[in-house]
């Protein structure tokens, strides 16, 4: 249905109750607030699992598994049994992490793991029937993943290729007796799953859209469990284009399409089924993964890559069947380079596309898309209007078309009736954000998203593509608690603007 919603980097959406990172309890707050504001949709960043090791992966798009959940997003206070355990010391340390805007995932994991361990010890001998049924339902797949977690924790690294030979393959590693710790990680996944379910259903009538990453890390649990289907001598990326003149390499090994077909797409089916277990919709990052992926040989530049095709018709059929069973809708992120006929096929099967105003004029958006002002890889409205995004690009030495960026800034200022060469303060940014979303509210797109970064008038991008250490990618929280941002005048004004499209 035609509607609007919020796009949220969940890790960044901290509340006062958070332990240094946004969690599923905060998502519950967001979905309820979305319902109250008149929104129909909440798009969240990927909540795929990360490795339980001291150095936590920052990018939600480089997970250890796309089948299991990120334990950092567990709201400790909502965990069954948390009320019978003294967590005062850990809670105080967790809340103290909120004072620093940069998210310290390593510290968050240390505290949350300790809290979960205390709860586990207090409850493991009398777990509810729902837990036992959930664990039994997920069977060997869950046991394998929990075993990998124990091994990664034991070795202190997720790079299973450095482990003892016996542990480098799931068939031999499973023979080892580690049942107690395996049970802990299986239980933690059950906790995460029940909390995500509660958050997805908290905003009655609001569809939570989960985001599926394009791949998983080469050192990951998914790679370990499916090594015969992974091509480790390549990484996925995209060729050079006008927006990323060097191209991109994402550090993710591609799946072998021949092996994927030989296993009847089992891994793909499981990933889609898990993603739609609780969510109302699915966003597929880089939808071209259903058609072809750009493979770059390890150590080579993106200009030396080539496209490899995938079993498209079968993968689309899986999506239609799984979405049909749950009544979900599907969005394919198709803003990059796409092959001929892709968008026509998406339209034929009822899959929405994705458009952002920084790449296409809003009045050019077609109807069958989810539309946004920008993506997590692009400048925010505040960063564009103030010029701070351009300053950030120059400061880190990232090549960009600065003339084009300035033109976008001036067009935005004109739409808001602002002098681009005059002072730019909070009032001007407020006006520019409303002006941009008025254009979006009036566009043809089926669903329009307001980035929570824009709702909070944030200047910095969540991610700076093509950088590693130059920018705090995926580590910047929103500058104020999410409950405050949602109650501020800008959020209320935006809701009024976007409700006009219903």
C-alpha positions as CSV (number, residue, x, y, z in Angstrom):
1,X,0.0,0.0,0.0
2,X,1.0,3.6,-0.5
3,X,2.7,4.9,2.7
4,X,5.8,6.2,4.4
5,X,8.2,5.2,7.1
6,X,11.5,5.6,8.7
7,X,14.9,4.1,7.7
8,X,16.9,3.3,10.8
9,X,20.5,2.2,11.4
10,X,19.5,0.2,14.4
11,X,22.9,0.2,16.0
12,X,22.8,4.0,16.0
13,X,19.4,4.4,17.5
14,X,20.3,4.3,21.2
15,X,17.9,5.1,24.0
16,X,18.6,6.0,27.6
17,X,18.1,2.3,28.4
18,X,20.6,1.1,25.8
19,X,24.0,-0.4,26.7
20,X,26.0,1.6,24.2
21,X,24.2,0.4,21.0
22,X,20.7,0.4,19.6
23,X,18.9,-2.9,20.4
24,X,15.7,-4.8,19.8
25,X,14.0,-3.0,22.7
26,X,14.8,0.3,21.0
27,X,13.3,-1.1,17.8
28,X,10.1,-1.8,19.8
29,X,10.1,1.9,20.8
30,X,10.6,2.9,17.2
31,X,7.9,0.7,15.7
32,X,5.4,1.9,18.3
33,X,6.3,5.5,17.7
34,X,6.0,4.9,13.9
35,X,2.4,3.6,14.4
36,X,1.5,6.7,16.5
37,X,3.0,9.0,13.9
38,X,1.0,7.5,11.1
39,X,3.9,5.6,9.4
40,X,3.4,2.3,7.7
41,X,7.0,1.1,7.4
42,X,10.2,0.9,9.4
43,X,13.3,-0.2,7.4
44,X,16.2,-1.4,9.6
45,X,19.8,-2.0,8.9
46,X,20.9,-5.7,8.7
47,X,20.7,-7.5,12.0
48,X,22.7,-10.5,10.9
49,X,25.0,-12.2,13.3
50,X,28.6,-11.2,14.1
51,X,31.4,-13.4,15.4
52,X,31.6,-13.6,19.3
53,X,35.3,-12.5,19.3
54,X,37.0,-9.5,21.1
55,X,37.3,-7.4,17.9
56,X,33.7,-7.0,16.8
57,X,32.9,-6.3,13.2
58,X,31.4,-2.9,12.7
59,X,29.7,-3.2,9.4
60,X,26.2,-4.8,9.4
61,X,26.9,-5.6,5.8
62,X,29.8,-7.9,6.6
63,X,28.2,-10.5,8.8
64,X,29.4,-13.9,10.0
65,X,26.0,-15.3,9.2
66,X,22.9,-14.2,7.3
67,X,20.8,-16.9,8.9
68,X,21.3,-15.9,12.6
69,X,21.0,-12.7,14.6
70,X,23.3,-10.1,16.0
71,X,23.6,-10.7,19.8
72,X,24.7,-7.1,20.4
73,X,21.1,-6.1,19.6
74,X,19.7,-8.1,22.6
75,X,18.1,-5.8,25.1
76,X,19.5,-7.3,28.3
77,X,16.7,-6.0,30.5
78,X,14.1,-7.7,28.4
79,X,15.9,-11.1,28.5
80,X,13.9,-13.8,30.3
81,X,15.5,-14.3,33.7
82,X,17.2,-10.9,33.8
83,X,14.9,-9.9,36.7
84,X,16.3,-12.6,39.0
85,X,20.0,-11.8,38.4
86,X,22.0,-8.8,39.8
87,X,23.2,-7.0,36.7
88,X,23.7,-3.6,38.4
89,X,27.4,-3.3,37.7
90,X,27.1,-4.3,34.1
91,X,24.1,-2.1,33.5
92,X,25.9,1.0,34.9
93,X,28.9,0.3,32.7
94,X,26.6,-0.3,29.7
95,X,24.7,2.9,30.2
96,X,27.9,4.8,30.6
97,X,28.9,3.9,27.0
98,X,26.0,6.1,25.8
99,X,27.9,9.2,26.8
100,X,30.3,8.7,23.9
101,X,28.9,9.1,20.4
102,X,31.2,6.6,18.8
103,X,29.9,3.1,19.4
104,X,32.4,0.8,21.1
105,X,31.2,-2.6,20.0
106,X,34.0,-4.4,21.7
107,X,33.1,-3.0,25.1
108,X,29.4,-3.6,24.4
109,X,30.0,-7.2,23.6
110,X,32.1,-7.7,26.8
111,X,29.4,-6.4,28.9
112,X,26.4,-8.1,27.2
113,X,28.2,-11.4,27.0
114,X,28.8,-11.2,30.8
115,X,25.2,-10.3,31.4
116,X,23.9,-13.1,29.2
117,X,26.2,-15.6,30.9
118,X,24.9,-14.6,34.4
119,X,21.3,-15.0,33.2
120,X,22.1,-18.3,31.5
121,X,23.6,-19.8,34.6
122,X,20.6,-18.8,36.6
123,X,18.0,-20.1,34.1
124,X,19.6,-23.0,32.1
125,X,18.2,-25.7,34.4
126,X,14.5,-24.6,34.0
127,X,14.2,-23.1,30.5
128,X,10.7,-22.7,29.1
129,X,9.1,-25.1,26.7
130,X,9.2,-22.4,24.0
131,X,13.0,-22.4,24.1
132,X,13.2,-26.2,23.8
133,X,10.8,-26.2,20.9
134,X,12.6,-23.4,19.1
135,X,16.0,-25.1,19.5
136,X,14.5,-28.4,18.2
137,X,12.9,-26.7,15.3
138,X,16.3,-25.2,14.1
139,X,18.1,-28.5,14.6
140,X,21.5,-29.1,13.1
141,X,21.8,-25.6,11.5
142,X,21.6,-24.0,14.9
143,X,23.9,-26.6,16.5
144,X,26.5,-25.9,13.8
145,X,26.3,-22.2,14.2
146,X,26.5,-22.4,18.0
147,X,29.5,-24.8,17.7
148,X,31.2,-22.3,15.4
149,X,30.6,-19.6,18.0
150,X,32.2,-21.7,20.7
151,X,35.2,-22.4,18.5
152,X,35.7,-18.8,17.5
153,X,35.5,-17.8,21.2
154,X,38.0,-20.6,22.1
155,X,40.5,-19.7,19.4
156,X,39.9,-15.9,19.9
157,X,39.5,-15.4,16.2
158,X,36.8,-16.0,13.6
159,X,39.3,-17.0,11.0
160,X,38.5,-20.7,11.0
161,X,41.3,-21.3,8.4
162,X,43.8,-20.8,11.2
163,X,42.1,-23.3,13.6
164,X,43.2,-26.9,14.2
165,X,42.5,-29.1,11.2
166,X,39.8,-31.0,13.0
167,X,37.9,-27.8,13.7
168,X,38.2,-26.4,10.2
169,X,35.2,-28.4,9.0
170,X,31.8,-28.7,10.7
171,X,31.5,-32.4,10.2
172,X,34.6,-33.1,12.3
173,X,34.2,-30.1,14.7
174,X,30.7,-31.2,15.7
175,X,32.2,-34.5,17.1
176,X,33.9,-32.5,19.9
177,X,32.0,-32.4,23.2
178,X,31.2,-28.7,23.9
179,X,27.5,-29.1,24.7
180,X,27.3,-26.6,27.6
181,X,28.7,-23.7,25.7
182,X,26.9,-24.7,22.5
183,X,23.7,-24.6,24.5
184,X,24.5,-21.1,25.7
185,X,24.9,-19.7,22.2
186,X,21.7,-21.5,21.0
187,X,19.8,-20.0,23.9
188,X,21.2,-16.5,23.1
189,X,19.9,-16.9,19.5
190,X,16.5,-17.8,20.9
191,X,16.5,-14.7,23.1
192,X,17.4,-12.5,20.1
193,X,14.8,-14.1,17.9
194,X,12.0,-13.6,20.5
195,X,13.0,-10.0,21.0
196,X,13.1,-9.3,17.2
197,X,9.6,-10.9,16.9
198,X,8.3,-8.6,19.7
199,X,9.7,-5.5,18.0
200,X,8.3,-6.5,14.6
201,X,4.8,-6.9,16.0
202,X,4.9,-3.9,18.4
203,X,3.7,-1.4,15.9
204,X,0.4,-3.1,14.8
205,X,0.0,-2.4,11.1
206,X,3.6,-1.1,10.7
207,X,5.7,-3.4,8.4
208,X,9.3,-3.8,9.7
209,X,11.5,-4.3,6.6
210,X,14.6,-6.3,7.3
211,X,17.7,-5.8,5.1
212,X,19.6,-8.7,3.6
213,X,23.3,-8.1,3.0
214,X,24.9,-9.1,-0.2
215,X,27.2,-11.6,1.4
216,X,29.2,-12.7,4.4
217,X,32.8,-12.5,5.5
218,X,35.4,-15.1,4.3
219,X,36.2,-15.9,7.9
220,X,32.6,-16.3,8.8
221,X,30.4,-19.0,10.2
222,X,28.4,-19.2,6.9
223,X,31.7,-19.6,5.0
224,X,32.8,-22.4,7.4
225,X,29.5,-24.2,7.3
226,X,29.2,-23.9,3.5
227,X,32.9,-24.0,2.3
228,X,32.1,-26.1,-0.7
229,X,29.8,-23.3,-2.1
230,X,32.2,-20.4,-1.5
231,X,34.9,-19.0,-3.9
232,X,37.5,-17.7,-1.6
233,X,39.9,-16.4,-4.2
234,X,37.5,-13.6,-5.2
235,X,35.6,-10.8,-3.5
236,X,32.3,-9.2,-4.5
237,X,32.3,-5.5,-5.5
238,X,31.1,-3.2,-8.2
239,X,32.8,-1.6,-11.2
240,X,33.9,2.0,-11.4
241,X,31.1,4.5,-12.1
242,X,30.4,8.2,-11.9
243,X,29.6,7.9,-8.2
244,X,32.5,5.7,-7.2
245,X,35.2,6.4,-9.7
246,X,37.5,3.7,-8.3
247,X,34.8,1.1,-8.1
248,X,34.3,-0.9,-4.9
249,X,35.5,-4.1,-3.3
250,X,33.4,-5.3,-0.3
251,X,35.7,-8.0,1.1
252,X,32.9,-10.6,0.8
253,X,33.6,-13.9,-1.0
254,X,31.0,-14.9,-3.6
255,X,28.9,-18.0,-3.6
256,X,29.6,-20.4,-6.5
257,X,26.4,-20.3,-8.5
258,X,26.9,-23.8,-9.8
259,X,27.3,-25.2,-6.3
260,X,24.3,-23.2,-5.2
261,X,22.1,-24.7,-7.9
262,X,23.4,-28.2,-7.1
263,X,22.1,-27.9,-3.6
264,X,18.7,-26.7,-4.8
265,X,19.4,-23.2,-3.4
266,X,19.2,-24.5,0.1
267,X,21.3,-21.8,1.6
268,X,19.4,-19.1,-0.2
269,X,16.0,-20.5,0.9
270,X,17.1,-20.7,4.5
271,X,18.3,-17.1,4.4
272,X,15.0,-15.7,3.0
273,X,12.9,-17.9,5.2
274,X,14.7,-16.6,8.4
275,X,14.5,-13.0,7.2
276,X,10.7,-13.2,6.7
277,X,10.0,-15.1,9.9
278,X,8.8,-12.0,11.7
279,X,9.2,-9.1,9.3
280,X,6.5,-7.7,7.1
281,X,8.9,-7.0,4.2
282,X,12.3,-7.7,2.9
283,X,14.9,-5.4,1.3
284,X,17.6,-7.1,-0.7
285,X,20.8,-5.1,-0.7
286,X,22.3,-4.9,-4.2
287,X,19.5,-6.8,-5.9
288,X,21.8,-7.7,-8.7
289,X,23.0,-10.6,-6.5
290,X,19.9,-12.4,-7.9
291,X,21.2,-11.9,-11.5
292,X,24.9,-11.5,-11.4
293,X,27.7,-10.4,-9.1
294,X,30.9,-8.5,-9.9
295,X,33.8,-10.7,-8.9
296,X,37.2,-9.1,-8.3
297,X,40.2,-11.4,-7.9
298,X,41.8,-11.2,-4.5
299,X,44.5,-8.5,-4.5
300,X,43.3,-6.9,-7.8
301,X,41.6,-3.6,-8.3
302,X,37.9,-3.3,-9.0
303,X,38.7,-2.4,-12.6
304,X,40.0,-6.0,-13.1
305,X,36.7,-7.6,-12.1
306,X,34.1,-9.4,-14.2
307,X,30.4,-10.4,-13.9
308,X,29.4,-13.9,-13.0
309,X,25.7,-14.9,-13.4
310,X,23.4,-16.7,-11.0
311,X,20.2,-18.9,-11.3
312,X,17.9,-15.9,-11.4
313,X,14.6,-17.5,-12.2
314,X,14.9,-20.1,-9.5
315,X,16.0,-17.4,-6.9
316,X,13.0,-15.2,-7.9
317,X,10.7,-18.2,-7.6
318,X,12.0,-18.8,-4.0
319,X,11.3,-15.1,-3.1
320,X,7.8,-15.3,-4.5
321,X,7.0,-18.5,-2.7
322,X,8.4,-17.4,0.7
323,X,6.9,-13.9,0.5
324,X,3.6,-15.4,-0.5
325,X,3.5,-17.7,2.5
326,X,4.0,-14.8,4.9
327,X,2.2,-12.1,3.0
328,X,5.3,-10.0,2.8
329,X,6.5,-7.6,0.1
330,X,10.0,-7.3,-1.3
331,X,12.2,-4.4,-2.3
332,X,15.3,-4.8,-4.4
333,X,18.1,-2.2,-4.1
334,X,18.6,-1.5,-7.8
335,X,20.4,1.9,-7.8
336,X,23.7,0.7,-9.1
337,X,24.7,-0.8,-12.4
338,X,22.0,-3.3,-13.4
339,X,21.8,-5.6,-16.4
340,X,19.3,-5.1,-19.2
341,X,15.8,-6.3,-18.4
342,X,16.4,-6.5,-14.6
343,X,14.0,-3.7,-13.7
344,X,11.4,-5.0,-16.2
345,X,11.6,-8.4,-14.5
346,X,11.3,-6.9,-11.1
347,X,8.1,-5.1,-12.2
348,X,6.7,-8.3,-13.7
349,X,7.1,-10.2,-10.4
350,X,5.9,-7.4,-8.2
351,X,9.2,-6.5,-6.6
352,X,9.7,-2.8,-5.7
353,X,12.8,-1.0,-6.7
354,X,14.7,1.6,-4.6
355,X,15.5,5.2,-5.5
356,X,17.3,8.0,-3.7
357,X,17.0,11.7,-4.5
358,X,20.8,12.1,-4.6
359,X,20.9,9.9,-7.7
360,X,17.6,10.7,-9.4
361,X,15.2,13.7,-9.4
362,X,12.3,13.0,-7.1
363,X,9.7,13.8,-9.8
364,X,11.3,11.1,-11.9
365,X,10.7,8.3,-9.3
366,X,8.5,5.6,-10.8
367,X,5.6,4.2,-8.7
368,X,6.9,0.7,-8.0
369,X,9.7,1.8,-5.8
370,X,10.7,2.6,-2.2
371,X,12.0,6.2,-2.3
372,X,14.4,8.0,0.0
373,X,16.3,11.2,0.1
374,X,19.7,9.3,0.4
375,X,21.1,6.0,1.5
376,X,23.5,5.1,4.3
377,X,26.4,5.6,1.8
378,X,25.3,9.1,0.8
379,X,25.2,12.6,2.4
380,X,22.5,13.5,4.8
381,X,20.4,16.6,4.1
382,X,22.1,18.5,7.0
383,X,25.6,17.4,5.7
384,X,24.7,18.5,2.1
385,X,23.2,21.9,3.0
386,X,25.8,22.9,5.5
387,X,28.7,21.8,3.3
388,X,30.1,19.6,6.1
389,X,29.9,16.5,4.0
390,X,32.1,18.1,1.3
391,X,34.5,19.2,4.0
392,X,34.6,15.6,5.3
393,X,35.3,14.2,1.9
394,X,38.2,16.6,1.4
395,X,39.5,16.0,4.9
396,X,39.9,12.3,4.3
397,X,41.1,12.7,0.7
398,X,38.2,10.8,-0.9
399,X,37.9,11.6,-4.7
400,X,34.5,13.1,-5.5
401,X,32.8,15.2,-8.1
402,X,32.8,18.4,-5.9
403,X,31.1,20.5,-8.6
404,X,28.2,18.1,-8.7
405,X,27.9,18.0,-4.9
406,X,27.8,21.8,-4.8
407,X,25.1,21.8,-7.5
408,X,23.0,19.4,-5.4
409,X,23.5,21.7,-2.4
410,X,22.3,24.7,-4.3
411,X,19.3,22.9,-5.7
412,X,18.3,21.8,-2.1
413,X,18.7,25.4,-0.8
414,X,16.6,26.7,-3.7
415,X,13.8,24.2,-2.9
416,X,13.8,25.4,0.7
417,X,14.1,29.1,-0.1
418,X,17.5,29.4,1.5
419,X,20.5,31.5,0.4
420,X,23.2,28.8,0.0
421,X,25.9,31.5,0.5
422,X,24.3,32.8,3.7
423,X,24.5,31.5,7.3
424,X,23.3,27.9,7.6
425,X,22.1,27.0,11.1
426,X,19.5,24.7,12.7
427,X,16.5,26.7,11.3
428,X,17.8,26.5,7.8
429,X,18.5,22.8,8.1
430,X,15.0,22.2,9.5
431,X,13.5,24.1,6.5
432,X,15.6,22.1,4.0
433,X,14.7,18.8,5.5
434,X,11.0,19.6,5.4
435,X,11.3,20.9,1.8
436,X,13.1,17.7,0.7
437,X,10.4,15.5,2.2
438,X,7.6,17.6,0.8
439,X,8.9,16.7,-2.6
440,X,9.2,13.0,-1.6
441,X,5.7,13.0,-0.1
442,X,4.3,14.2,-3.4
443,X,6.2,11.7,-5.6
444,X,4.9,8.6,-7.2
445,X,6.9,6.1,-5.1
446,X,4.7,3.5,-3.4
447,X,6.7,3.9,-0.1
448,X,8.7,6.9,1.0
449,X,11.3,6.7,3.7
450,X,12.6,9.4,6.0
451,X,16.1,8.6,7.2
452,X,16.4,8.7,11.0
453,X,19.6,10.7,10.4
454,X,17.5,13.3,8.7
455,X,14.9,13.1,11.4
456,X,17.7,13.9,13.9
457,X,19.3,16.5,11.6
458,X,22.6,14.6,11.6
459,X,25.4,15.9,9.4
460,X,27.6,12.9,9.1
461,X,27.1,9.9,6.8
462,X,26.8,6.5,8.5
463,X,29.3,5.0,6.0
464,X,31.9,6.5,3.7
465,X,32.3,3.9,0.8
466,X,35.8,3.0,-0.2
467,X,37.3,3.9,3.2
468,X,38.5,1.7,6.1
469,X,40.2,3.7,8.8
470,X,39.6,7.2,7.4
471,X,36.0,7.4,8.7
472,X,34.2,5.9,11.7
473,X,32.0,3.7,9.4
474,X,28.9,2.2,11.0
475,X,30.1,3.5,14.4
476,X,28.3,6.8,14.8
477,X,25.3,6.8,17.0
478,X,22.5,9.3,16.7
479,X,23.5,12.4,18.7
480,X,20.6,12.2,21.1
481,X,18.5,9.3,22.5
482,X,16.0,8.0,20.0
483,X,13.0,8.7,22.3
484,X,14.1,12.4,22.3
485,X,14.6,12.6,18.6
486,X,11.1,11.1,17.9
487,X,9.5,13.7,20.2
488,X,11.2,16.7,18.8
489,X,9.5,19.3,16.6
490,X,11.3,18.2,13.4
491,X,10.0,14.6,13.8
492,X,6.5,15.8,14.3
493,X,6.7,18.2,11.4
494,X,8.1,15.5,9.1
495,X,5.2,13.2,10.1
496,X,2.7,15.8,9.2
497,X,4.4,16.3,5.8
498,X,4.6,12.6,5.0
499,X,1.1,11.8,6.2
500,X,-0.2,14.1,3.5
501,X,0.6,11.3,1.0
502,X,-1.8,8.8,2.6
